[in-house]
Amino acid sequence: MRVPFNDVSRAIRPAADALAAAFGRVLASGTYVLGSEVAAFEREFAAYCGVGHCIGVASGSDALELALRAAGVGPGDEVVTVANAAMYTTLAIVACGATPVYADVEESTLTMAPPSLRAVLGSSTRAVVVTHLYGRLAAMGELRAALGQYPVTLIEDCAQAHGARVDGVRAGGFGALGCFSFYPTKNLGALGDGGAVVSDDASLAARVRALRQYGWDRKYHVAVAGGRNSRLDELQAALLRTRLPFLDADNARRRAIVAAYAAGIRHPSITVLPPAGEQSVAHLAVVRSPLRDALAGHLTRHGIGCDVHYPIPDHRQPVRVGARPTALPVTERACAEVLSLPCFPGLSDDEIRHVVDACNGFVA
C-alpha cells in the first residue's frame, strides 16, 4: 500500500460541484478583485472566528507582515516569536526593519513557553507573535499573563490552526490581530495562495485594510505608510466560502487520525505529540524520534509519505537576520527529532493502520 503524505484532491472532491458553481459565479460577475465574494467571505470568516473584522490578503506571509506594520512595528523595535516554525514570522519581522527575538518552546507542545517569553521581554519589545504550531493553540492565557504590564501588541500566527478553540474562543480571537494562510494544504485551503488578518480592534483592522491596497484611505490617496498590493482575489474568496462549511468536519477527521496514531503507535523510539481535543485541529500529525532520519527512510521504503516540519531553527538558518542571541535548547532538540506523518481528511482507516504498523515495525 502507498500512502501519500497529503492529497489535497481528496479534500476537494466532496465539494467539487459547489466549487465549480463558485467558479462560474465569479466568471459571470465580471468583478475579479475586491468584489462581493471577498466582502462576503470576510464577513463569514470573521463570524466563524468570533471577531468583528476580517481583511483578505494575498498570502499568510503578507498577513504577518501587514499585521506587524499595522501594530506600528519598525526599525529599532524587537518582536518576540519562536524559532521552530520555518522562518515565516522572522522574515515578516525583518521586512518591517525590526529585530526578531526568540523564546523557547514547551517540551510537550512545541509552542511558545510562557517562562521563556517572560525572560526575553525588554524595553524594545513592540510585539509578540505566537505561533499555533501543528494546529494546536499555544497557552494563550499563560502567555498573556507573562506579558504583564509590557505595552506590546499580541499577534497570533493561525496559519495552521483554522477553527482551533478553547473556552469558546477560536484561533484569531485571543490577540489584537490574528493571521491566517489559505495555502492549499491548510485546514481551510484555497486553490492557490491567499491569507487574512482578523481582529476585534476596528482601528487596527482599518490600518490593515489600507495597507493591503497601497496604504489608501480612499482611492489614489496614500495615507498609511508601508502599503502594498496584497489582495485576496474574488475567485479564491468564492472557493473559500464554499469550503468553510466543511471545515469543522474536516478538523474532526484530522483529530481522529492523530488520536489513532497516539493509540496505536507503541514503538519505544517514537513519541506521538498528544491530541488536545478542540484545542487542536491536527493540521499535522507529528511524532518525535531521536532516530528521525532512519525512521523517515523506513516509512518511505514502506510507501508512506512523510516530511519534517521543521528541520532548521530560524537562528541556525544560512541567512542570518541579526536576532538577539538566546538559548533555545528545546527548540534545537525538537527540530532534530520531529517527523510529520500523513494527516488529511481523505486518509482512509486502512491507510492509517498501515502507517501505525510501519511505525511499530521500525528497526533502526
N, C-alpha and C positions, 0 to 999 in steps of 0.2 A: 504494500500500500504506500502511495505517495501522499504526503500531507503538506500542502503549501503553507508557508508562513502566514500569508494573508491572501485572500481572494475577494477583492472589492466587488467583483461582478456578482458574487452570491448575495451580497447585501443589497445590491441594486435590484436584483431580479424581482422581488415581491412588489416593488413599486414601479416596474418598467412602464406599464401603461400610463400611470399617472405622471411619470417623468416625461414621457413623450407628449402628453397633453400639455404639460407646463411649457415644454419647448415650443410647441405650436402656438400657445397663447402669447409668448414673448415675441415670436417671429411675426405674428399678426398685428401686434400692438404698434410697431413702428418706433417704439421707445426702448432704447437699449442701455442707457446709463441713468442712474438715479431717478427711476420712474416709480410706478405704482407697486411693482414687485419688491423692490428694495424697501420701500416705505412699509409695505405690509409685513415683510419678513422682520424688519426692525421692531415693529410693534409686537409681533408674535413671539420673537425670541426674548425680548425684554420681559414680556409677561411670563414666559417659561422660566426665566432665571429669577423672577420675582423682583425686578428692578424697574426703575422708571424710564431708563433710556438705553437704546442700543444704536450704535453707529457702525454700519457696514463698511469695511475697508478691504484693501486688495489682498492682504495676507495676514497670517498670525504674527509674522515678524514686524510688519508695519503697525499692527495693533500695539505691540510692545513699545515701539519707538514713539508712536504718536501719544500713547498714554503717558510716557515719561515726559515728553515735551509739554503736554497739557498740564502736567504737575509742576512745570517750571524747572525741570532738571536741565542743567547746562554746565559749562566749564567751571571747574572749581568744586563741583558737588561730588559727593560719593553716593553710590547706590549699592545697598546690600542685596545679595542674591546667593544662589547656590552654584556649585561648580560641576554638578553631575548631570546636567540637562542639555548637553550638546551645544553650548555656547550661544544659543539664540538670544537669550536675555543679555549676555555680555556684549554681543555685537550691537544691540539696540542702545545699551548704556554708552558704549564708546561712540556711536553715531551722534549722540547728543553732546559729546565733548566731556562727559563725566567719567569718573573712575569707578570701576567695579570693586567691591569688597565682598569677600566670600565668607559666608557662615557654613559651618559643617552641618552634616545631616544626621538624623537619628538612625541608629543601627537597625531598628525593626521596620521602619517605613521608608527610609532613604529620602524623606522630606526634611525641610529646614528644622534644625534643632533649636528650640527656644533659648536654652542657655548659651549656645554659640552666637545666636543673634544678639543677645544682650551684651556679650563680650566684645563684639566688633562695632557696636554703635559708637558714633563720635559726633563731634560738633559740626562736621561737614556732611553728615548723613542727610540727604534730601528725600530719599525714597527707599522703600524696601520692596523688592519683587519676590513674591513667594510662589514657587512652582508646585502645582499639584501633580506630582510625578506619577506616571503609570496609571493615571486615572483616580488616584487616591487623594482626598483632601488632606492638606497639611493641618497641623494642630493650630487652627486659626485663633481659637480663644487664648491659648497659651502664648502664641506669637504676638497677639495684640497686647497682652499683659506685659510681655517682655519689652515692648516699646516704651512703656511707662509714659513719661511726660515729653519724650522726644517729639518735636514738631515735624514729623515725617509723613509722607504720603504712602499708604499701604496699597500696593498693586498686586493683583492675582494673575499669575500665568495659568490660565484654564485650558490651554491648548489640548490637554489630554483628559479633561475632566467634565465634559458636557453632561450636565444632569446630576453630578455627584451632590449629595446633600447630607446635612446633619442638623438635627433640631429644627427641621423645616426650612433651613436656609440652603440654597443651592450655590454651587461654584459661581463666582462672579458677584455674589451678594455680601461678601464679608469685607472687602476692601473698598477704597474710594473708587477704584477702577478695576475692571476685570477684562482680560484679554483672551480672545478665542481664535483658534485656527480652524478653518474648514477644509484643510488639505484632504484629498480623497480617502486617506486611510484613517482619519479621525472618527470618533464615535458618531459625530454628525459631520459627514463629509460631502463636499461639493464634487463636481466633475472637473475640477481644476482648482486653482488657488482661490482663496477667499479668507476673510477674517472679520472680526468685530470687536469693538470695545463696548462694554456695558458699564453703567453707573447709575447710582441714585442721586448723584450730585448734578443738578441742572447746569451749573456754571462749568464744571469740568466737561460734561457732555457737549456743551456748546463749543468749547475750545477744540475738542477732538473733531467735531463736525466741521469746524472751519479748517482745521489742519489737514483733513483728508482731501480738501479741494483748494489747494494753493494758499490757504490762510484767509480766504474770502469771508467777510461777514455779509456781503452781498456781491452780486456778480461784478467781477473785474475790480473789486475794492479789497485790496490785501490789508487786513487789519491785524492779523496774528502772525508773528514771525515763525519760521520753521515749517511752513506748509508745503504740501506736495500734491501730486495727483495719486491718490490711493483710494479708489472707489470700488466697492463690491458691485459687480455688474448685474444687470437685470436677469440674465439667464441663470447665473449661479444662485441668485436670490430666489428665483422661482423654483429651482430644483431643491434648494434647502427647505423651502416651505413645504414641499411635497414630502420630504424625508423626515421632517421634525416630528410628525405624529408617530413615527415608528421608533423614535429614539429610546423611550423608556423600555420597550420590549427588547430592543437590541441590547441595551445595557444589562437587562436581567439575564439574557443569554450569556453575555460575556462573564458576568459574575458566576453563573453556574459552571462555566468552563474552568475558571480559576478554582472554584470550590472542588471540582472533580480532580484537578491536579493536586490540590492540597491534601485531599483524602486518599488519593491513590499512589502518589509517588513516595516511596519508602526507602530510597537509596540513601545510605549514610553520608554520601558526599554531595547530596543535592538538598538544598533548602528552598522551599517554595515561600515567596513572600505571602503572608497570610491574607485571606479575604477580609473585607472590612464592612460587610453589609452595604447599605446605600451610601456610605461614606466613600465608597469606591465604585467607579463604573468600569473597572477592569479594562482600560484601554490596552494594556499589555499584561501578559502573564509572565512574570519574571521570577526566575529562580536564581539562587546563588550557589556557586561551587568553586572551591579552590582549584578544581581541575577543569575550569570553564572551557578552555580551548580543546581539550581532549573530548569533553562531553559534546561540544558542538560538532566535532568531526564524527563522533559516534552517531549522533542523530542524523547528520547528513547522509551517512552510509546507509541508514535505515529509511531514507526517503523523506525525512522530516525537515521542513524548513525552520530555520532559527536565525536569530540576529542578536546583536549586542547593543543595548540602549542604556549607557553609552560608554565607549571604551576609554576615552581620553578626557580627564577633567579639564575644565577651562584653563586653569592656571598652569597646565602642562602642555597646552597646545603649542605647535611650532610658531604661530603668530602670537607674540606677547603683547599684552594690552595695558601694561602699566598698573596692574592691580596692586593694592596694598597687600603685602605678604601676610598670610595667616596659615596656621597649621590646620590641615584638613585630613586627619588620619582615617576617619570613617569613609569619607568621600573617596579617597585613593584606594582603600581596600575594596570598596564596593565596585568601583569601576574596573577592577581586575577580576571580579567574580561574577558579575551579572550576565544572565543569558535569557533572552525572551523566547518563549515557546509559542506555537500557533494559538491565536485567540481572536476569533472574529465570529460574528453572529451566525454565519452559514456553516461553521465547523460541525461535523456530524459526531454522534456519540461513538461510532466505530473509530473515527479518526482520533478522538480524544483517548480512547483506550489504547490505540496504537502508540500514541505519544507516551502515555503512562508506562506501558510495557517496555518501550525502548529505554526510557529513563531508568526503570528498575533493573533492566538488563545491562546497564553500562558497566564495562570493565575497563579500568584505566590502563 
